[in-house]
Amino acid sequence: MNRTFTLLGAIASVALIFMLSSACYAQKLLDRTVSIRVNQKPVSEVLKAVSEQGKFYFSYNSNLIPGDSLVTLSVQFKSVKQVLDVLLTGVYQYKETGDYIIIQRPPKEKYFHLTGHILDHETGKEVDYASVYSKQQLASTLTDEQGFFKLRLRDRSFPLTLTVSKIGYADTSVVINSDQETDLNLLLYPKSIDLDPVFVRYSEGSGTWLGRLFVSSKLRLQSRNISRFFVSLPYQASFTPGLSTHGKMSSQVSNKFSLNVIGGYTAGVNGAEIAGVFNISKKDMRYVQVAGLFNVVSGHVHGVQMAGFYNQVLDSLKGVQVSGFGNQINKSLSGVQVSGVLGRVSGDMHGVQVSGLGNIAKSTIRGGQVGGVFNTAGASMDGFQVSGAMNFGRDVVDGVQVAGVGNISRKDVKGVQVAGLFNYAKNLHGVQFGVINIADSSSGYSIGLINIVKKGKGVITLYANEVLPVNLAWKSGNHKLYSIFTIGTALNPNNKAYTFGFGLGKDVTLNKTLSLSAELLSQNFYLGHWENLPVLNRLQTALNVRLTNRLSVFAGPSFSAYYSEYKEFKKGYQSFSDKGFSRFKLNNTTNAWIGWQFGLSWNYKSVYR
């Protein structure tokens, strides 16, 4: 029995010794405890002493660790890692391999942060929402309401220049020489706001309603702060403004190629820019810009701009602009603008506007406008306007206006107005074609059914001729060309005839008293039947003698051609078989003769030119 217990005890003792030795062997080298007390000893000797106590070896690059440096160290029962952190100031990393601890420099972090506080030099108060940025790394941030900032930088490339900008303050730059320089305190010096026109213009893009809708207030504020720093780079890619390869500094970078998944906010484009939804550029765009929804450019556009919905250029465009809904250019256009609904140019336009609804040019037009409903020229127009309904010109029209309904020019018309219904010109020096033509004054020609010149010819005449004894005519226009509406009747109730017609006439002034007129009339006769009304085409001339400023008499010869299909005339109505002198027959239905006219004219206009 005793032998049995003795054998079991021996086995347990061996197992315990084996377990303890295994636990000791399994303990990490860096967790083993050592005690070191040295005074002004080289680092290499201290490392050797630690390795001897811990029963392992160190492996390191002698150029990495200053082995000759003298140190004083006193630790009791500390882990190897704790001793190494104190000895090497914690700037190394350790790796265990077998019986070795390898000492090596830790890898550089991908990012590091600079922090600081921005204060007003004069008041000492915190400066909120100031832009803090690195031009080299294109990294930026804004101070908070207490003036503190935290700037994340991509690498530790030193020296590094840090710049602070805010509207109303002078830019401040400092040089950072190492990553140990943190918690910076910087002062900004106030100055009067410089209203540089370039600064104002290039800040407008994000200030439009689309910019305010799609660009965050912090990005817009930073863009205004950093108004004078711009850089050009080959390319950029972005998801939304601020989430791009240039980070929050994308608004300060002009790119040769820009790809924006949803939208981009850049300084400009010198190549091509494509976006799924929108593009916003602070400066110029050259060559090609395409967006699924809209494009906004604050500077000049030289090239092609296309959007599914809307394009806006706050300066000028030279090239082509196409959108599904509308285009707007705040200054001049030299090229082509095509809009599904509305096109607008606030400055001069040298080219073509085409839209489904209407076009608005607020200044001079040299080229044309084509609108489905209307076109408007805010200044002079030297070219053409074509619309389905209306054309408006606020200044001189020296070209062609063509409209389905009407044309209006508030000043001179030196070209041609053609309308389905009416034309209006303040001063007509060209030609009007329309049913109704109106001008305040005219030295041109109005050709239509009704031609009214406010400061022109306005005459009512009562006259007789060889056809009917009583005729009344209204003449309106100017001395170059006037329109005539005429009616007439016979006095004998047993020999009735009624006539109505339209014509054109021209006056030639001989002196203050005498003038000659030549008129071409086309009249219809009612002779008891409304079907196949007889037609009288008549060329008549007259010598006019002015009796007073408003009253004159006239008389002269005429030539008439009378067409009628009537073989039998209704009783009580005339047949016109014996009218005129030198009567001759042109064909079976047409007779011609030489006739006469005389009458009295009343000029109801105070001015007649």
Secondary structure as a PSIPRED ss2 file (coil, helix, strand):
# PSIPRED VFORMAT (PSIPRED V4.0)

   1 M C   1.000  0.000  0.000
   2 N H   0.000  1.000  0.000
   3 R H   0.000  1.000  0.000
   4 T H   0.000  1.000  0.000
   5 F H   0.000  1.000  0.000
   6 T H   0.000  1.000  0.000
   7 L H   0.000  1.000  0.000
   8 L H   0.000  1.000  0.000
   9 G H   0.000  1.000  0.000
  10 A H   0.000  1.000  0.000
  11 I H   0.000  1.000  0.000
  12 A H   0.000  1.000  0.000
  13 S H   0.000  1.000  0.000
  14 V H   0.000  1.000  0.000
  15 A H   0.000  1.000  0.000
  16 L H   0.000  1.000  0.000
  17 I H   0.000  1.000  0.000
  18 F H   0.000  1.000  0.000
  19 M H   0.000  1.000  0.000
  20 L H   0.000  1.000  0.000
  21 S H   0.000  1.000  0.000
  22 S H   0.000  1.000  0.000
  23 A H   0.000  1.000  0.000
  24 C H   0.000  1.000  0.000
  25 Y H   0.000  1.000  0.000
  26 A H   0.000  1.000  0.000
  27 Q C   1.000  0.000  0.000
  28 K C   1.000  0.000  0.000
  29 L H   0.000  1.000  0.000
  30 L H   0.000  1.000  0.000
  31 D H   0.000  1.000  0.000
  32 R C   1.000  0.000  0.000
  33 T E   0.000  0.000  1.000
  34 V E   0.000  0.000  1.000
  35 S E   0.000  0.000  1.000
  36 I E   0.000  0.000  1.000
  37 R E   0.000  0.000  1.000
  38 V E   0.000  0.000  1.000
  39 N E   0.000  0.000  1.000
  40 Q E   0.000  0.000  1.000
  41 K E   0.000  0.000  1.000
  42 P E   0.000  0.000  1.000
  43 V H   0.000  1.000  0.000
  44 S H   0.000  1.000  0.000
  45 E H   0.000  1.000  0.000
  46 V H   0.000  1.000  0.000
  47 L H   0.000  1.000  0.000
  48 K H   0.000  1.000  0.000
  49 A H   0.000  1.000  0.000
  50 V H   0.000  1.000  0.000
  51 S H   0.000  1.000  0.000
  52 E H   0.000  1.000  0.000
  53 Q H   0.000  1.000  0.000
  54 G H   0.000  1.000  0.000
  55 K C   1.000  0.000  0.000
  56 F C   1.000  0.000  0.000
  57 Y E   0.000  0.000  1.000
  58 F E   0.000  0.000  1.000
  59 S E   0.000  0.000  1.000
  60 Y C   1.000  0.000  0.000
  61 N C   1.000  0.000  0.000
  62 S C   1.000  0.000  0.000
  63 N C   1.000  0.000  0.000
  64 L C   1.000  0.000  0.000
  65 I C   1.000  0.000  0.000
  66 P C   1.000  0.000  0.000
  67 G C   1.000  0.000  0.000
  68 D C   1.000  0.000  0.000
  69 S C   1.000  0.000  0.000
  70 L E   0.000  0.000  1.000
  71 V E   0.000  0.000  1.000
  72 T E   0.000  0.000  1.000
  73 L E   0.000  0.000  1.000
  74 S E   0.000  0.000  1.000
  75 V E   0.000  0.000  1.000
  76 Q E   0.000  0.000  1.000
  77 F E   0.000  0.000  1.000
  78 K E   0.000  0.000  1.000
  79 S E   0.000  0.000  1.000
  80 V H   0.000  1.000  0.000
  81 K H   0.000  1.000  0.000
  82 Q H   0.000  1.000  0.000
  83 V H   0.000  1.000  0.000
  84 L H   0.000  1.000  0.000
  85 D H   0.000  1.000  0.000
  86 V H   0.000  1.000  0.000
  87 L H   0.000  1.000  0.000
  88 L C   1.000  0.000  0.000
  89 T C   1.000  0.000  0.000
  90 G C   1.000  0.000  0.000
  91 V C   1.000  0.000  0.000
  92 Y C   1.000  0.000  0.000
  93 Q E   0.000  0.000  1.000
  94 Y E   0.000  0.000  1.000
  95 K E   0.000  0.000  1.000
  96 E E   0.000  0.000  1.000
  97 T E   0.000  0.000  1.000
  98 G C   1.000  0.000  0.000
  99 D C   1.000  0.000  0.000
 100 Y E   0.000  0.000  1.000
 101 I E   0.000  0.000  1.000
 102 I E   0.000  0.000  1.000
 103 I E   0.000  0.000  1.000
 104 Q E   0.000  0.000  1.000
 105 R C   1.000  0.000  0.000
 106 P C   1.000  0.000  0.000
 107 P C   1.000  0.000  0.000
 108 K C   1.000  0.000  0.000
 109 E C   1.000  0.000  0.000
 110 K C   1.000  0.000  0.000
 111 Y C   1.000  0.000  0.000
 112 F E   0.000  0.000  1.000
 113 H E   0.000  0.000  1.000
 114 L E   0.000  0.000  1.000
 115 T E   0.000  0.000  1.000
 116 G E   0.000  0.000  1.000
 117 H E   0.000  0.000  1.000
 118 I E   0.000  0.000  1.000
 119 L E   0.000  0.000  1.000
 120 D E   0.000  0.000  1.000
 121 H C   1.000  0.000  0.000
 122 E C   1.000  0.000  0.000
 123 T C   1.000  0.000  0.000
 124 G C   1.000  0.000  0.000
 125 K C   1.000  0.000  0.000
 126 E E   0.000  0.000  1.000
 127 V C   1.000  0.000  0.000
 128 D C   1.000  0.000  0.000
 129 Y C   1.000  0.000  0.000
 130 A C   1.000  0.000  0.000
 131 S E   0.000  0.000  1.000
 132 V E   0.000  0.000  1.000
 133 Y E   0.000  0.000  1.000
 134 S E   0.000  0.000  1.000
 135 K C   1.000  0.000  0.000
 136 Q C   1.000  0.000  0.000
 137 Q C   1.000  0.000  0.000
 138 L C   1.000  0.000  0.000
 139 A E   0.000  0.000  1.000
 140 S E   0.000  0.000  1.000
 141 T E   0.000  0.000  1.000
 142 L E   0.000  0.000  1.000
 143 T C   1.000  0.000  0.000
 144 D C   1.000  0.000  0.000
 145 E C   1.000  0.000  0.000
 146 Q C   1.000  0.000  0.000
 147 G C   1.000  0.000  0.000
 148 F E   0.000  0.000  1.000
 149 F E   0.000  0.000  1.000
 150 K E   0.000  0.000  1.000
 151 L E   0.000  0.000  1.000
 152 R E   0.000  0.000  1.000
 153 L E   0.000  0.000  1.000
 154 R C   1.000  0.000  0.000
 155 D C   1.000  0.000  0.000
 156 R C   1.000  0.000  0.000
 157 S C   1.000  0.000  0.000
 158 F C   1.000  0.000  0.000
 159 P C   1.000  0.000  0.000
 160 L E   0.000  0.000  1.000
 161 T E   0.000  0.000  1.000
 162 L E   0.000  0.000  1.000
 163 T E   0.000  0.000  1.000
 164 V E   0.000  0.000  1.000
 165 S E   0.000  0.000  1.000
 166 K C   1.000  0.000  0.000
 167 I C   1.000  0.000  0.000
 168 G C   1.000  0.000  0.000
 169 Y E   0.000  0.000  1.000
 170 A C   1.000  0.000  0.000
 171 D C   1.000  0.000  0.000
 172 T E   0.000  0.000  1.000
 173 S E   0.000  0.000  1.000
 174 V E   0.000  0.000  1.000
 175 V E   0.000  0.000  1.000
 176 I E   0.000  0.000  1.000
 177 N C   1.000  0.000  0.000
 178 S C   1.000  0.000  0.000
 179 D C   1.000  0.000  0.000
 180 Q C   1.000  0.000  0.000
 181 E C   1.000  0.000  0.000
 182 T C   1.000  0.000  0.000
 183 D C   1.000  0.000  0.000
 184 L E   0.000  0.000  1.000
 185 N E   0.000  0.000  1.000
 186 L E   0.000  0.000  1.000
 187 L E   0.000  0.000  1.000
 188 L E   0.000  0.000  1.000
 189 Y C   1.000  0.000  0.000
 190 P E   0.000  0.000  1.000
 191 K C   1.000  0.000  0.000
 192 S C   1.000  0.000  0.000
 193 I C   1.000  0.000  0.000
 194 D C   1.000  0.000  0.000
 195 L C   1.000  0.000  0.000
 196 D C   1.000  0.000  0.000
 197 P H   0.000  1.000  0.000
 198 V H   0.000  1.000  0.000
 199 F H   0.000  1.000  0.000
 200 V H   0.000  1.000  0.000
 201 R H   0.000  1.000  0.000
 202 Y H   0.000  1.000  0.000
 203 S C   1.000  0.000  0.000
 204 E C   1.000  0.000  0.000
 205 G H   0.000  1.000  0.000
 206 S H   0.000  1.000  0.000
 207 G H   0.000  1.000  0.000
 208 T C   1.000  0.000  0.000
 209 W H   0.000  1.000  0.000
 210 L H   0.000  1.000  0.000
 211 G H   0.000  1.000  0.000
 212 R H   0.000  1.000  0.000
 213 L H   0.000  1.000  0.000
 214 F H   0.000  1.000  0.000
 215 V C   1.000  0.000  0.000
 216 S C   1.000  0.000  0.000
 217 S H   0.000  1.000  0.000
 218 K H   0.000  1.000  0.000
 219 L H   0.000  1.000  0.000
 220 R H   0.000  1.000  0.000
 221 L H   0.000  1.000  0.000
 222 Q H   0.000  1.000  0.000
 223 S H   0.000  1.000  0.000
 224 R H   0.000  1.000  0.000
 225 N H   0.000  1.000  0.000
 226 I C   1.000  0.000  0.000
 227 S C   1.000  0.000  0.000
 228 R C   1.000  0.000  0.000
 229 F C   1.000  0.000  0.000
 230 F C   1.000  0.000  0.000
 231 V E   0.000  0.000  1.000
 232 S E   0.000  0.000  1.000
 233 L E   0.000  0.000  1.000
 234 P E   0.000  0.000  1.000
 235 Y E   0.000  0.000  1.000
 236 Q E   0.000  0.000  1.000
 237 A E   0.000  0.000  1.000
 238 S E   0.000  0.000  1.000
 239 F E   0.000  0.000  1.000
 240 T E   0.000  0.000  1.000
 241 P C   1.000  0.000  0.000
 242 G C   1.000  0.000  0.000
 243 L E   0.000  0.000  1.000
 244 S E   0.000  0.000  1.000
 245 T C   1.000  0.000  0.000
 246 H C   1.000  0.000  0.000
 247 G H   0.000  1.000  0.000
 248 K H   0.000  1.000  0.000
 249 M H   0.000  1.000  0.000
 250 S H   0.000  1.000  0.000
 251 S H   0.000  1.000  0.000
 252 Q H   0.000  1.000  0.000
 253 V E   0.000  0.000  1.000
 254 S E   0.000  0.000  1.000
 255 N E   0.000  0.000  1.000
 256 K E   0.000  0.000  1.000
 257 F E   0.000  0.000  1.000
 258 S E   0.000  0.000  1.000
 259 L E   0.000  0.000  1.000
 260 N E   0.000  0.000  1.000
 261 V C   1.000  0.000  0.000
 262 I C   1.000  0.000  0.000
 263 G E   0.000  0.000  1.000
 264 G E   0.000  0.000  1.000
 265 Y E   0.000  0.000  1.000
 266 T E   0.000  0.000  1.000
 267 A C   1.000  0.000  0.000
 268 G E   0.000  0.000  1.000
 269 V E   0.000  0.000  1.000
 270 N E   0.000  0.000  1.000
 271 G E   0.000  0.000  1.000
 272 A E   0.000  0.000  1.000
 273 E E   0.000  0.000  1.000
 274 I E   0.000  0.000  1.000
 275 A E   0.000  0.000  1.000
 276 G C   1.000  0.000  0.000
 277 V C   1.000  0.000  0.000
 278 F E   0.000  0.000  1.000
 279 N E   0.000  0.000  1.000
 280 I E   0.000  0.000  1.000
 281 S E   0.000  0.000  1.000
 282 K C   1.000  0.000  0.000
 283 K C   1.000  0.000  0.000
 284 D C   1.000  0.000  0.000
 285 M E   0.000  0.000  1.000
 286 R E   0.000  0.000  1.000
 287 Y E   0.000  0.000  1.000
 288 V E   0.000  0.000  1.000
 289 Q E   0.000  0.000  1.000
 290 V E   0.000  0.000  1.000
 291 A E   0.000  0.000  1.000
 292 G C   1.000  0.000  0.000
 293 L C   1.000  0.000  0.000
 294 F E   0.000  0.000  1.000
 295 N E   0.000  0.000  1.000
 296 V E   0.000  0.000  1.000
 297 V E   0.000  0.000  1.000
 298 S C   1.000  0.000  0.000
 299 G C   1.000  0.000  0.000
 300 H C   1.000  0.000  0.000
 301 V E   0.000  0.000  1.000
 302 H E   0.000  0.000  1.000
 303 G E   0.000  0.000  1.000
 304 V E   0.000  0.000  1.000
 305 Q E   0.000  0.000  1.000
 306 M E   0.000  0.000  1.000
 307 A E   0.000  0.000  1.000
 308 G C   1.000  0.000  0.000
 309 F C   1.000  0.000  0.000
 310 Y E   0.000  0.000  1.000
 311 N E   0.000  0.000  1.000
 312 Q E   0.000  0.000  1.000
 313 V E   0.000  0.000  1.000
 314 L C   1.000  0.000  0.000
 315 D C   1.000  0.000  0.000
 316 S C   1.000  0.000  0.000
 317 L E   0.000  0.000  1.000
 318 K E   0.000  0.000  1.000
 319 G E   0.000  0.000  1.000
 320 V E   0.000  0.000  1.000
 321 Q E   0.000  0.000  1.000
 322 V E   0.000  0.000  1.000
 323 S E   0.000  0.000  1.000
 324 G C   1.000  0.000  0.000
 325 F C   1.000  0.000  0.000
 326 G E   0.000  0.000  1.000
 327 N E   0.000  0.000  1.000
 328 Q E   0.000  0.000  1.000
 329 I E   0.000  0.000  1.000
 330 N C   1.000  0.000  0.000
 331 K C   1.000  0.000  0.000
 332 S C   1.000  0.000  0.000
 333 L E   0.000  0.000  1.000
 334 S E   0.000  0.000  1.000
 335 G E   0.000  0.000  1.000
 336 V E   0.000  0.000  1.000
 337 Q E   0.000  0.000  1.000
 338 V E   0.000  0.000  1.000
 339 S E   0.000  0.000  1.000
 340 G C   1.000  0.000  0.000
 341 V C   1.000  0.000  0.000
 342 L E   0.000  0.000  1.000
 343 G E   0.000  0.000  1.000
 344 R E   0.000  0.000  1.000
 345 V E   0.000  0.000  1.000
 346 S C   1.000  0.000  0.000
 347 G C   1.000  0.000  0.000
 348 D C   1.000  0.000  0.000
 349 M E   0.000  0.000  1.000
 350 H E   0.000  0.000  1.000
 351 G E   0.000  0.000  1.000
 352 V E   0.000  0.000  1.000
 353 Q E   0.000  0.000  1.000
 354 V E   0.000  0.000  1.000
 355 S E   0.000  0.000  1.000
 356 G C   1.000  0.000  0.000
 357 L C   1.000  0.000  0.000
 358 G E   0.000  0.000  1.000
 359 N E   0.000  0.000  1.000
 360 I E   0.000  0.000  1.000
 361 A E   0.000  0.000  1.000
 362 K C   1.000  0.000  0.000
 363 S C   1.000  0.000  0.000
 364 T C   1.000  0.000  0.000
 365 I E   0.000  0.000  1.000
 366 R C   1.000  0.000  0.000
 367 G C   1.000  0.000  0.000
 368 G E   0.000  0.000  1.000
 369 Q E   0.000  0.000  1.000
 370 V E   0.000  0.000  1.000
 371 G E   0.000  0.000  1.000
 372 G C   1.000  0.000  0.000
 373 V C   1.000  0.000  0.000
 374 F E   0.000  0.000  1.000
 375 N E   0.000  0.000  1.000
 376 T E   0.000  0.000  1.000
 377 A E   0.000  0.000  1.000
 378 G C   1.000  0.000  0.000
 379 A C   1.000  0.000  0.000
 380 S C   1.000  0.000  0.000
 381 M E   0.000  0.000  1.000
 382 D C   1.000  0.000  0.000
 383 G C   1.000  0.000  0.000
 384 F E   0.000  0.000  1.000
 385 Q E   0.000  0.000  1.000
 386 V E   0.000  0.000  1.000
 387 S E   0.000  0.000  1.000
 388 G C   1.000  0.000  0.000
 389 A C   1.000  0.000  0.000
 390 M E   0.000  0.000  1.000
 391 N E   0.000  0.000  1.000
 392 F E   0.000  0.000  1.000
 393 G E   0.000  0.000  1.000
 394 R C   1.000  0.000  0.000
 395 D C   1.000  0.000  0.000
 396 V C   1.000  0.000  0.000
 397 V E   0.000  0.000  1.000
 398 D C   1.000  0.000  0.000
 399 G C   1.000  0.000  0.000
 400 V E   0.000  0.000  1.000
 401 Q E   0.000  0.000  1.000
 402 V E   0.000  0.000  1.000
 403 A E   0.000  0.000  1.000
 404 G C   1.000  0.000  0.000
 405 V C   1.000  0.000  0.000
 406 G E   0.000  0.000  1.000
 407 N E   0.000  0.000  1.000
 408 I E   0.000  0.000  1.000
 409 S E   0.000  0.000  1.000
 410 R E   0.000  0.000  1.000
 411 K E   0.000  0.000  1.000
 412 D E   0.000  0.000  1.000
 413 V E   0.000  0.000  1.000
 414 K C   1.000  0.000  0.000
 415 G C   1.000  0.000  0.000
 416 V E   0.000  0.000  1.000
 417 Q E   0.000  0.000  1.000
 418 V E   0.000  0.000  1.000
 419 A E   0.000  0.000  1.000
 420 G C   1.000  0.000  0.000
 421 L C   1.000  0.000  0.000
 422 F E   0.000  0.000  1.000
 423 N E   0.000  0.000  1.000
 424 Y E   0.000  0.000  1.000
 425 A E   0.000  0.000  1.000
 426 K E   0.000  0.000  1.000
 427 N E   0.000  0.000  1.000
 428 L E   0.000  0.000  1.000
 429 H C   1.000  0.000  0.000
 430 G C   1.000  0.000  0.000
 431 V E   0.000  0.000  1.000
 432 Q E   0.000  0.000  1.000
 433 F E   0.000  0.000  1.000
 434 G C   1.000  0.000  0.000
 435 V C   1.000  0.000  0.000
 436 I E   0.000  0.000  1.000
 437 N E   0.000  0.000  1.000
 438 I E   0.000  0.000  1.000
 439 A E   0.000  0.000  1.000
 440 D E   0.000  0.000  1.000
 441 S E   0.000  0.000  1.000
 442 S E   0.000  0.000  1.000
 443 S C   1.000  0.000  0.000
 444 G C   1.000  0.000  0.000
 445 Y E   0.000  0.000  1.000
 446 S E   0.000  0.000  1.000
 447 I E   0.000  0.000  1.000
 448 G C   1.000  0.000  0.000
 449 L C   1.000  0.000  0.000
 450 I E   0.000  0.000  1.000
 451 N E   0.000  0.000  1.000
 452 I E   0.000  0.000  1.000
 453 V E   0.000  0.000  1.000
 454 K C   1.000  0.000  0.000
 455 K C   1.000  0.000  0.000
 456 G C   1.000  0.000  0.000
 457 K E   0.000  0.000  1.000
 458 G E   0.000  0.000  1.000
 459 V E   0.000  0.000  1.000
 460 I E   0.000  0.000  1.000
 461 T E   0.000  0.000  1.000
 462 L E   0.000  0.000  1.000
 463 Y E   0.000  0.000  1.000
 464 A E   0.000  0.000  1.000
 465 N E   0.000  0.000  1.000
 466 E C   1.000  0.000  0.000
 467 V C   1.000  0.000  0.000
 468 L C   1.000  0.000  0.000
 469 P C   1.000  0.000  0.000
 470 V E   0.000  0.000  1.000
 471 N E   0.000  0.000  1.000
 472 L E   0.000  0.000  1.000
 473 A E   0.000  0.000  1.000
 474 W E   0.000  0.000  1.000
 475 K E   0.000  0.000  1.000
 476 S E   0.000  0.000  1.000
 477 G E   0.000  0.000  1.000
 478 N C   1.000  0.000  0.000
 479 H C   1.000  0.000  0.000
 480 K C   1.000  0.000  0.000
 481 L C   1.000  0.000  0.000
 482 Y E   0.000  0.000  1.000
 483 S E   0.000  0.000  1.000
 484 I E   0.000  0.000  1.000
 485 F E   0.000  0.000  1.000
 486 T E   0.000  0.000  1.000
 487 I E   0.000  0.000  1.000
 488 G E   0.000  0.000  1.000
 489 T E   0.000  0.000  1.000
 490 A C   1.000  0.000  0.000
 491 L C   1.000  0.000  0.000
 492 N C   1.000  0.000  0.000
 493 P C   1.000  0.000  0.000
 494 N C   1.000  0.000  0.000
 495 N C   1.000  0.000  0.000
 496 K E   0.000  0.000  1.000
 497 A C   1.000  0.000  0.000
 498 Y E   0.000  0.000  1.000
 499 T E   0.000  0.000  1.000
 500 F E   0.000  0.000  1.000
 501 G E   0.000  0.000  1.000
 502 F E   0.000  0.000  1.000
 503 G E   0.000  0.000  1.000
 504 L E   0.000  0.000  1.000
 505 G E   0.000  0.000  1.000
 506 K E   0.000  0.000  1.000
 507 D E   0.000  0.000  1.000
 508 V E   0.000  0.000  1.000
 509 T E   0.000  0.000  1.000
 510 L C   1.000  0.000  0.000
 511 N C   1.000  0.000  0.000
 512 K C   1.000  0.000  0.000
 513 T C   1.000  0.000  0.000
 514 L E   0.000  0.000  1.000
 515 S E   0.000  0.000  1.000
 516 L E   0.000  0.000  1.000
 517 S E   0.000  0.000  1.000
 518 A E   0.000  0.000  1.000
 519 E E   0.000  0.000  1.000
 520 L E   0.000  0.000  1.000
 521 L E   0.000  0.000  1.000
 522 S E   0.000  0.000  1.000
 523 Q E   0.000  0.000  1.000
 524 N E   0.000  0.000  1.000
 525 F E   0.000  0.000  1.000
 526 Y E   0.000  0.000  1.000
 527 L C   1.000  0.000  0.000
 528 G C   1.000  0.000  0.000
 529 H C   1.000  0.000  0.000
 530 W C   1.000  0.000  0.000
 531 E C   1.000  0.000  0.000
 532 N C   1.000  0.000  0.000
 533 L C   1.000  0.000  0.000
 534 P C   1.000  0.000  0.000
 535 V E   0.000  0.000  1.000
 536 L E   0.000  0.000  1.000
 537 N E   0.000  0.000  1.000
 538 R E   0.000  0.000  1.000
 539 L E   0.000  0.000  1.000
 540 Q E   0.000  0.000  1.000
 541 T E   0.000  0.000  1.000
 542 A E   0.000  0.000  1.000
 543 L E   0.000  0.000  1.000
 544 N E   0.000  0.000  1.000
 545 V E   0.000  0.000  1.000
 546 R E   0.000  0.000  1.000
 547 L C   1.000  0.000  0.000
 548 T C   1.000  0.000  0.000
 549 N C   1.000  0.000  0.000
 550 R C   1.000  0.000  0.000
 551 L E   0.000  0.000  1.000
 552 S E   0.000  0.000  1.000
 553 V E   0.000  0.000  1.000
 554 F E   0.000  0.000  1.000
 555 A E   0.000  0.000  1.000
 556 G E   0.000  0.000  1.000
 557 P E   0.000  0.000  1.000
 558 S E   0.000  0.000  1.000
 559 F E   0.000  0.000  1.000
 560 S E   0.000  0.000  1.000
 561 A E   0.000  0.000  1.000
 562 Y E   0.000  0.000  1.000
 563 Y E   0.000  0.000  1.000
 564 S C   1.000  0.000  0.000
 565 E C   1.000  0.000  0.000
 566 Y C   1.000  0.000  0.000
 567 K C   1.000  0.000  0.000
 568 E C   1.000  0.000  0.000
 569 F C   1.000  0.000  0.000
 570 K C   1.000  0.000  0.000
 571 K C   1.000  0.000  0.000
 572 G C   1.000  0.000  0.000
 573 Y E   0.000  0.000  1.000
 574 Q C   1.000  0.000  0.000
 575 S C   1.000  0.000  0.000
 576 F C   1.000  0.000  0.000
 577 S C   1.000  0.000  0.000
 578 D C   1.000  0.000  0.000
 579 K C   1.000  0.000  0.000
 580 G C   1.000  0.000  0.000
 581 F E   0.000  0.000  1.000
 582 S E   0.000  0.000  1.000
 583 R E   0.000  0.000  1.000
 584 F E   0.000  0.000  1.000
 585 K E   0.000  0.000  1.000
 586 L C   1.000  0.000  0.000
 587 N C   1.000  0.000  0.000
 588 N C   1.000  0.000  0.000
 589 T C   1.000  0.000  0.000
 590 T E   0.000  0.000  1.000
 591 N E   0.000  0.000  1.000
 592 A E   0.000  0.000  1.000
 593 W E   0.000  0.000  1.000
 594 I E   0.000  0.000  1.000
 595 G E   0.000  0.000  1.000
 596 W E   0.000  0.000  1.000
 597 Q E   0.000  0.000  1.000
 598 F E   0.000  0.000  1.000
 599 G E   0.000  0.000  1.000
 600 L E   0.000  0.000  1.000
 601 S E   0.000  0.000  1.000
 602 W E   0.000  0.000  1.000
 603 N E   0.000  0.000  1.000
 604 Y C   1.000  0.000  0.000
 605 K C   1.000  0.000  0.000
 606 S C   1.000  0.000  0.000
 607 V C   1.000  0.000  0.000
 608 Y C   1.000  0.000  0.000
 609 R C   1.000  0.000  0.000
